């Protein structure tokens, strides 16, 4: 049985039999509460088991661990704010019929003198049982959260909270060595400013001795890292604001850290929408990140919106489920829930496949996903359907999808509903693709635009496609296809061939 190890050494099964009885690919609603040093968050998952959607997501910046390094106890105001949040979360869970609610507590509750007292009060007055985990277990769950979003993740996961920072290796779908430290910003507030740089560097060198420095990529988990990434987007005028899978070079981080130091924090907070309690910790987190780059020397840093909460779900996934592609699982689930003809996407993919010979795996999966999603925005007004399709995909909660892949997929779906992308409100985002990728997405979109309307059930019943590279696309019609090949279908076929730079031939 999979489970989570608490600070007492006891193994618990947070979701119990409820999770194990789930169908292999579906996920009933499951609730998780993450009680951290700075924030307390309730997340309710729903949807495809391999790529769960966030049915409900609420965060309270309670500040339980503020001043704990100095006093040894939980912050009094934080206790009341935290308790109030947990009372509300328990009531929400009951209303949504999500019981038991899985609650995991980390550094603040496990290290404070009055942590056990807070646990008892919560359980007595709300019925919620806080499972307190140690630093290495926190690192493991955060790393598993990254693996849920990045099945091929390889590198070092760094999860920063208010009172601690954990590191864990990930590679080949597994979590390796794990270490924990007290490099959380709340603790660093207690270090004299003149000693801070040496203190951070010393701790990081000790961590490097334990976990090594041969990691090309660092995956950043935690609110402080996300805040820095959001500020990096603002500084560089990045056209997208989706934080998951946002990539930064060490050089870019250096520029952003300097840029933060040159600006008023309140002005930055107002510009990008970061909370006051979060922006207060950004300068200290930025110092940690700068020195971490010096000590570990990564080639790239990538932001993960997935962490402990998602790691708990990953803990219970079978090996078979873990191997599924999160993007395709989410696309299949969306098609089943929202398309007019669920199951048509696979048939459309098979029909169009001859147009895309020797498609590399990374493009093949995007084509499969596009075909599954091609009809999921049909309820939108026709005048806005193309833009809605693009916006839905580029901002969707989908894992295993880089920012450029989001734009590629969104652009293909835009062209599924519209021949031209001229004057599109989404044009600034197209800059994340090169001209060849833009043309590829256009061709895929126009192919779907033709194939989706050229059928009543299966386009293969109406015709077959054959590509003569550089010359022509042959459309061989059946008797059914001849009846369907009207003026609109012909126009869409010709538009596809024009984008491909070939002649369209009817047989």
C-alpha positions in Angstrom: 0.0 0.0 0.0 1.2 3.5 -0.9 1.2 6.0 1.9 2.8 9.0 3.6 5.1 8.9 6.5 4.4 11.3 9.4 6.9 12.7 11.8 6.1 9.9 14.3 7.2 7.3 11.6 3.7 6.1 11.1 2.5 5.3 7.6 -0.9 6.8 6.7 -3.1 6.4 3.7 -4.5 9.9 3.3 -7.3 9.1 0.8 -8.0 5.6 2.1 -10.1 3.2 0.0 -11.8 6.0 -1.7 -8.9 6.6 -4.1 -8.1 2.9 -4.6 -11.7 2.2 -5.8 -11.5 4.8 -8.5 -11.8 3.8 -12.2 -8.4 3.7 -13.8 -8.8 7.0 -15.7 -11.5 8.9 -13.8 -11.2 10.9 -10.6 -14.0 11.6 -8.2 -13.6 14.8 -6.2 -10.8 14.6 -3.6 -9.9 17.3 -1.2 -6.4 18.2 0.1 -5.4 20.8 2.7 -1.8 21.9 2.8 -1.0 23.7 6.1 2.3 25.5 5.5 4.3 28.1 7.4 2.9 31.0 5.3 -0.2 29.8 3.6 -3.0 27.3 4.1 -4.6 26.0 0.9 -7.6 23.8 0.1 -7.6 22.1 -3.3 -10.4 19.9 -4.6 -9.3 17.7 -7.5 -11.6 16.4 -10.2 -11.5 15.1 -13.7 -8.9 12.9 -15.4 -6.9 10.9 -12.8 -3.6 11.4 -14.6 -4.1 15.2 -15.1 -6.6 16.3 -12.4 -8.4 19.6 -12.8 -8.8 22.0 -9.9 -12.5 21.9 -9.1 -12.0 24.2 -6.2 -8.9 26.1 -5.0 -8.7 28.6 -2.1 -5.7 30.0 -0.2 -5.4 32.0 3.0 -2.1 33.7 3.9 -2.3 32.8 7.6 1.4 33.3 8.5 1.4 30.5 11.0 5.2 30.3 11.0 5.9 34.0 11.2 8.3 34.9 14.1 8.5 31.2 15.0 12.3 31.2 14.6 12.4 33.8 17.3 9.7 32.7 19.7 9.6 28.9 19.1 5.9 29.1 18.8 3.2 29.6 16.1 2.3 33.2 15.4 -0.8 34.0 17.6 -2.5 36.0 14.8 -1.6 33.2 12.4 -3.2 30.6 14.7 -6.5 32.4 14.6 -6.4 33.1 10.9 -5.3 29.5 10.3 -8.0 28.1 12.5 -10.7 30.2 10.9 -9.5 29.0 7.4 -9.7 25.4 8.5 -13.2 25.8 10.0 -14.3 27.2 6.6 -12.5 24.4 4.7 -14.1 21.7 6.8 -17.5 23.3 6.1 -16.8 23.5 2.4 -15.8 19.9 2.3 -19.0 18.8 4.0 -21.0 20.9 1.6 -19.2 19.3 -1.4 -19.5 15.9 0.2 -15.7 15.5 0.3 -14.9 13.5 3.4 -12.5 12.8 4.9 -10.5 15.8 3.9 -6.8 15.0 3.7 -4.7 17.6 5.7 -0.9 17.7 5.6 1.1 20.1 7.8 4.7 21.0 7.3 7.5 23.0 8.9 5.5 25.4 11.1 3.3 22.9 12.8 6.1 20.2 13.1 8.7 22.5 14.7 6.6 24.9 16.9 6.4 24.1 20.6 2.6 24.6 20.4 2.2 22.7 17.2 0.7 19.6 18.9 -1.7 21.9 20.8 -2.8 23.4 17.4 -3.3 20.0 16.0 -5.5 18.9 18.9 -7.6 22.1 18.7 -8.1 21.7 15.0 -9.2 18.0 15.3 -11.5 18.7 18.3 -13.3 21.7 16.9 -13.3 21.0 13.1 -12.9 17.2 12.9 -9.9 17.7 10.6 -6.8 15.5 11.4 -3.5 17.2 10.5 -0.9 14.7 9.3 2.5 16.3 10.2 5.3 15.2 7.9 9.1 15.8 8.2 11.3 17.7 5.8 12.5 14.7 3.8 8.9 13.5 3.3 7.9 17.0 2.3 10.7 17.0 -0.3 9.5 13.6 -1.6 5.9 14.7 -2.0 6.9 17.9 -3.7 9.1 16.0 -6.1 6.2 13.6 -6.9 4.0 16.7 -7.6 6.6 17.8 -10.2 6.5 14.3 -11.7 2.7 14.5 -12.0 3.1 17.6 -14.1 6.4 16.6 -15.8 6.6 12.8 -16.4 10.1 13.2 -17.9 11.4 15.6 -15.2 15.1 15.3 -14.6 17.0 17.5 -12.2 16.6 19.0 -8.8 13.3 20.0 -7.2 13.5 22.9 -4.9 10.5 23.6 -2.6 10.6 26.8 -0.6 8.2 27.5 2.2 8.1 30.1 5.0 10.4 28.2 7.4 12.1 25.6 5.3 13.5 24.7 1.9 13.7 21.2 0.6 15.6 19.6 -2.3 15.0 16.3 -4.1 16.4 14.6 -7.1 14.1 13.4 -9.9 14.9 11.2 -12.9 13.2 8.4 -14.8 9.9 8.9 -13.0 11.5 8.4 -9.6 12.5 10.5 -6.6 16.1 10.1 -5.4 18.1 11.8 -2.7 16.3 14.3 -0.5 17.5 17.0 1.9 15.9 19.7 4.0 17.1 23.0 5.4 16.0 26.1 7.3 16.3 28.5 4.4 12.7 29.7 4.5 12.3 33.5 4.4 10.7 33.6 7.9 13.8 32.1 9.4 16.1 34.3 7.3 14.4 37.4 8.8 16.1 36.5 12.1 19.6 36.6 10.6 21.5 39.9 10.9 21.7 41.5 7.4 25.5 41.6 7.5 25.6 37.8 8.1 22.9 36.8 5.7 24.9 36.2 2.5 27.5 34.0 4.3 24.8 32.1 6.2 22.8 31.3 3.0 26.0 30.3 1.1 27.1 28.0 3.9 23.8 26.2 4.1 23.7 25.8 0.4 27.2 24.4 0.2 26.2 21.8 2.9 23.1 20.8 0.8 25.3 20.5 -2.3 27.6 18.2 -0.5 24.7 15.9 0.3 22.8 16.0 -3.0 25.4 16.9 -5.6 25.6 19.7 -8.2 25.3 17.8 -11.4 21.7 19.0 -12.1 21.1 20.9 -15.3 17.6 22.0 -14.4 16.1 23.1 -11.1 12.3 22.9 -10.7 11.0 25.6 -8.5 8.1 24.8 -6.2 6.6 27.4 -3.8 4.8 30.8 -3.7 8.0 32.8 -3.3 9.5 31.3 -6.4 6.3 31.8 -8.3 6.3 35.5 -7.2 9.9 35.9 -8.6 8.9 34.2 -11.8 5.9 36.5 -12.2 8.2 39.5 -11.7 10.6 38.1 -14.3 7.7 38.0 -16.7 6.9 41.6 -16.0 10.5 42.8 -16.4 11.0 41.0 -19.7 7.5 41.9 -21.0 6.8 38.2 -21.5 3.5 37.9 -23.4 2.0 35.1 -21.2 1.3 34.9 -17.5 0.9 31.1 -17.1 3.5 30.3 -14.4 3.6 26.5 -14.8 6.5 25.4 -17.0 7.8 29.0 -17.2 11.5 28.8 -17.9 14.3 31.1 -16.8 18.0 31.2 -17.4 20.4 32.0 -14.6 21.2 35.2 -16.4 17.6 36.2 -16.5 17.2 35.5 -12.8 20.2 37.7 -12.1 18.7 40.6 -14.0 15.3 40.2 -12.3 16.9 40.1 -8.8 18.7 43.4 -9.6 15.5 44.8 -11.1 13.5 43.9 -8.0 16.1 45.7 -5.8 15.7 48.9 -7.9 12.0 49.1 -7.6 9.5 49.8 -4.8 8.0 46.5 -3.6 4.5 48.0 -3.1 4.5 49.3 -6.7 5.6 45.9 -8.0 2.9 44.2 -5.9 0.2 46.4 -7.4 1.5 45.8 -10.9 1.5 42.0 -10.9 -1.1 41.2 -8.2 1.2 39.6 -5.6 -0.2 39.7 -2.0 1.5 42.0 0.5 2.5 39.1 2.7 4.2 37.4 -0.2 6.0 40.4 -1.7 7.5 41.0 1.7 9.4 37.7 1.5 10.5 38.1 -2.1 13.9 40.0 -1.4 15.0 37.2 0.9 13.9 34.4 -1.4 15.7 36.2 -4.3 18.9 36.1 -2.3 18.5 32.4 -1.8 17.8 31.8 -5.5 20.8 33.9 -6.6 23.2 32.0 -4.4 21.6 28.7 -5.3 22.4 29.4 -8.9 26.0 30.1 -7.9 26.4 26.9 -5.9 24.5 24.4 -8.1 25.2 26.0 -11.5 22.0 24.9 -13.4 21.5 25.7 -17.1 17.8 26.4 -16.6 15.2 27.0 -13.9 11.6 25.9 -14.5 8.5 26.9 -12.4 6.2 24.2 -11.2 2.7 25.0 -10.0 2.5 21.4 -8.7 3.8 20.4 -5.3 2.8 18.5 -2.2 -0.9 18.4 -3.0 -0.3 16.9 -6.4 2.3 14.7 -4.9 -0.3 13.1 -2.7 -2.3 12.1 -5.7 0.8 10.8 -7.5 1.6 8.7 -4.5 -1.6 6.6 -5.1 -1.3 6.3 -8.8 -0.6 2.9 -10.3 2.5 2.5 -12.4 0.3 2.1 -15.5 -1.5 5.3 -14.7 1.8 7.2 -14.1 3.0 6.2 -17.5 0.0 7.8 -19.3 0.5 11.2 -21.0 -1.1 13.9 -18.8 -1.9 16.1 -21.8 -3.7 13.3 -23.7 -5.5 12.2 -20.6 -6.8 15.7 -20.0 -7.7 16.1 -23.7 -9.6 12.8 -23.7 -11.5 13.8 -20.5 -12.4 17.2 -21.9 -13.6 15.7 -25.2 -15.8 13.2 -23.2 -17.3 16.0 -21.2 -17.6 18.8 -23.7 -17.6 17.6 -27.4 -20.7 17.1 -29.4 -19.4 13.7 -30.6 -17.1 12.1 -28.0 -14.8 9.7 -29.7 -14.7 11.6 -33.0 -11.2 13.1 -32.2 -9.5 9.7 -32.5 -11.1 9.1 -35.9 -10.2 12.6 -37.1 -6.6 12.0 -36.1 -6.5 8.7 -38.1 -8.1 10.4 -41.1 -5.5 13.3 -41.2 -2.4 11.2 -40.3 -1.4 10.6 -44.0 -0.9 14.4 -44.3 1.8 14.3 -41.6 4.3 11.5 -42.4 7.3 11.0 -40.1 5.8 13.2 -37.4 8.2 13.3 -34.5 6.7 12.1 -31.1 6.6 15.6 -29.6 4.4 16.8 -32.6 2.4 13.7 -32.8 1.1 14.1 -29.2 0.1 17.7 -30.0 -1.8 16.6 -33.1 -3.6 13.9 -31.1 -4.5 16.4 -28.4 -5.7 19.0 -31.0 -8.0 16.4 -32.6 -9.4 15.4 -29.2 -10.0 19.1 -28.4 -11.1 20.3 -31.8 -14.9 20.4 -30.9 -14.9 21.3 -27.2 -15.6 25.0 -27.7 -18.7 24.6 -29.8 -20.9 26.3 -27.2 -19.1 29.6 -27.6 -20.6 32.2 -29.9 -19.4 31.6 -33.5 -17.9 35.1 -33.7 -15.6 34.3 -30.7 -15.1 30.6 -31.0 -11.6 30.7 -32.6 -10.3 33.1 -29.9 -12.1 31.2 -27.1 -10.5 28.0 -28.3 -7.0 29.6 -28.3 -7.5 31.2 -24.9 -8.9 28.0 -23.3 -5.9 25.9 -24.4 -3.1 28.4 -23.7 -4.4 29.1 -20.2 -5.8 25.7 -19.4 -4.7 23.6 -16.4 -2.9 21.1 -18.5 0.4 19.4 -17.5 3.3 18.2 -19.7 2.9 21.2 -22.0 5.5 23.9 -22.5 4.6 27.4 -23.2 5.5 27.2 -26.9 3.5 23.9 -27.1 0.5 25.7 -25.6 0.7 28.4 -28.3 1.2 25.8 -31.0 -1.9 23.8 -29.8 -3.9 27.0 -29.4 -3.0 28.3 -32.8 -4.0 25.0 -34.4 -7.4 25.1 -32.7 -7.8 28.8 -33.7 -7.3 27.8 -37.4 -9.8 24.9 -36.8 -12.4 27.7 -36.7 -10.9 30.4 -38.8 -8.7 30.5 -41.9 -6.9 33.7 -41.1 -5.2 34.8 -37.8 -4.9 38.4 -39.0 -5.9 41.0 -36.4 -6.1 38.3 -33.7 -6.1 39.6 -30.2 -3.8 36.8 -29.4 -1.1 37.9 -31.9 1.5 38.9 -29.2 1.6 35.3 -28.1 2.5 34.0 -31.6 6.0 35.4 -31.0 6.7 32.3 -28.8 6.8 30.3 -32.0 9.0 30.6 -35.1 7.6 31.0 -38.6 7.9 27.2 -39.4 6.0 26.3 -36.2 3.3 28.9 -37.0 2.8 27.4 -40.4 2.7 23.8 -39.0 0.0 24.8 -36.6 -1.9 26.6 -39.3 -1.8 23.5 -41.5 -2.9 21.2 -38.7 -5.8 23.6 -37.9 -7.0 23.8 -41.5 -6.8 20.1 -41.8 -9.0 19.7 -38.8 -11.3 22.4 -40.2 -11.8 20.4 -43.3 -11.9 16.9 -41.7 -14.3 17.9 -38.9 -17.1 19.0 -41.2 -16.5 16.3 -43.8 -18.2 13.5 -41.9 -21.3 12.5 -40.0 -19.5 9.9 -37.9 -16.1 8.9 -39.3 -14.4 11.0 -42.0 -12.7 7.7 -43.2 -16.2 6.6 -44.4 -16.3 9.6 -46.8 -12.7 9.7 -48.1 -9.1 9.0 -47.7 -6.1 11.3 -48.0 -2.8 10.8 -49.7 0.1 13.2 -49.7 2.5 13.4 -52.7 5.2 15.4 -51.0 5.8 18.8 -52.6 3.2 18.2 -55.3 -0.3 17.4 -54.2 -2.8 16.1 -51.7 -5.2 13.5 -53.2 -8.7 13.3 -51.7 -10.2 9.9 -52.7 -14.0 10.2 -52.2 -16.4 7.3 -51.5 -20.0 7.5 -52.5 -20.8 9.0 -49.2 -18.0 11.5 -49.6 -19.3 12.6 -53.0 -22.6 13.6 -51.4 -20.8 15.5 -48.6 -18.3 17.3 -50.9 -20.2 20.6 -51.2 -19.0 24.1 -51.8 -17.9 24.7 -48.2 -16.0 21.4 -47.9 -14.2 22.1 -51.2 -13.3 25.6 -50.1 -11.8 24.3 -46.9 -9.9 21.6 -48.7 -8.4 24.1 -51.1 -7.4 26.4 -48.3 -5.6 23.5 -46.6 -3.7 22.7 -49.8 -2.8 26.3 -50.3 -1.2 26.5 -46.8 0.7 23.3 -47.6 1.9 24.7 -50.9 0.6 21.8 -52.9 -2.2 21.2 -55.4 -5.5 19.6 -54.3 -6.7 16.7 -56.3 -10.1 15.0 -56.1 -10.4 11.3 -57.1 
